[in-house]
Amino acid sequence: MSTALVILAAGMGTRMNSDLPKVLHKIAGAPLLVHAMKSGAAVEPEKLVVVAGHGADLVSKAAKDWDDRAEVVLQEEQQGTGHAVLMARDALADFEGDVIVLYGDTPFIQPETIERMAQARAKHDVVILGFEPEDPARYGRLIMEGDQLQRIVEYKDASEAERAITLCNSGLVAADAKVLFELLDQVGNDNAAGEYYLPDIVAIAQDRGLSATAVTCDPAETLGVNARAELAEAEALFQARARAEALENGVTLQAPETVFFAHDTYVGRDTVIEPNVVFGPGVTVESGAEIRAFSHLEGCHVSQGAQVGPYARLRPGAELAEKVRIGNFVEVKNAVLDEGAKVNHLSYIGDASVGAETNIGAGTITCNYDGVLKHRTEIGNHAFIGSNTMLVAPVKVGNRAMTGSGSVITKNVEADALAVARARQENKPGFASKLYDMLLAKKAKRDAAKAAEKSEGNQ
């Protein structure tokens, strides 16, 4: 059976107090919307429709950046969840199969849960996702008889006996596309808000003799993000899960609570991560690597046995081969370092390739930007770059070549050559003392002038 996903992402999110659409606020480096899209990908949807409203252009870009198959439709006036799903009708006009409705501000629905909803659809016309929170509070209650969902009762309309029921409505729905839109056509807006509510289709389905059921999930999956405090709670929940998973998979976290993962971070077993390490999106760390304290990684690949940090930054495009060493206060961007290369201190390596076993001295900079364009530096195998070398790209340094400390390299250096490019040192005997005396005299004269000016001001 083919499946389509409809993700509701039209809300403004007033409680966020933000110009950014609510679903574009990030958890673990990815928008809430992307988390929902990743969960839905488990059912390999044939169609993906995102219903946007506030900030539709931004929402559309985020959706298509993640999955270019996404079709974004507009809900110009937010008139409830049922009305929002109806906006997807034209996009699904030729679709035959099941529709699963997700929410763009509910990031933790697990793929397995969505798969169970899809499986339940084989036996029932409508499937609702339910959960049992510790405090049911004012959630709508799911009234079940066996595996049959009889109705959904809003808290304000529930009897005392119904309020005692702990199975609550998450709002997620699965149904055949044709049936779903037929049911939605019959949903009214006779309520205080004047809106069309998606859960109302259950009662209409019952009146038509259709079957409805509920699938349950862990309450944590249903956490919706509507305010900054909930965004922080969601981030904490994600990080707790990611840390636990890393530990379970054989990663050593010396201070787990200080390590922050992105939504797509991969770390291999036997890797050691020291305190206060942050992973941005797009990081892969192979087995047996060491990420030392206070390092920041994003968009990079760290191979087996490599060491990063402390206080290092790997930016997008950084590719470290096996046994590479990146030391303290080193930044690497869009650069490939071959096996055994070392950049141990206070250096910037950008838009470059560094050969195997090459050593980069402290204070080295690849001068890759001319104010308009970026240029590459290519350094061969077993080269030695002296401390405080400026490599003005585009430039090449051959295998086994060396540069003298303090050199500004503007021309290619052939293999096995030593390049020294610095001003000739000239010593002037006695000049330092003369200069020092001159500066002291100048300072004394300035101080006397200030004192006189102050004295006149006090008279």
Salt bridges, closest charged atoms under 4 A:
ASP65 OD2 - LYS61 NZ 2.73
ASP67 OD2 - ARG69 NH2 3.08
GLU71 OE1 - LYS47 NZ 3.68
ASP98 OD1 - ARG121 NH2 2.83
ASP105 OD2 - LYS22 NZ 2.74
ASP147 OD2 - HIS124 NE2 3.48
GLU160 OE2 - ARG163 NH1 3.86
GLU162 OE2 - ARG151 NH2 2.52
GLU182 OE1 - ARG208 NH2 3.29
ASP185 OD1 - ARG89 NH2 2.43
GLU230 OE2 - ARG15 NH2 3.84
ASP264 OD2 - HIS263 NE2 3.90
GLU274 OE2 - ARG292 NE 3.30
GLU286 OE2 - HIS301 NE2 2.92
GLU290 OE2 - ARG292 NE 3.89
GLU298 OE2 - ARG313 NH2 3.53
GLU319 OE2 - HIS301 ND1 2.85
GLU331 OE2 - ARG313 NH1 3.95
GLU331 OE2 - ARG315 NH1 2.71
ASP351 OD2 - LYS333 NZ 2.64
ASP370 OD2 - HIS375 NE2 2.89
ASP416 OD1 - ARG400 NE 2.73
ASP447 OD2 - LYS443 NZ 3.05
ASP447 OD1 - ARG446 NE 3.83
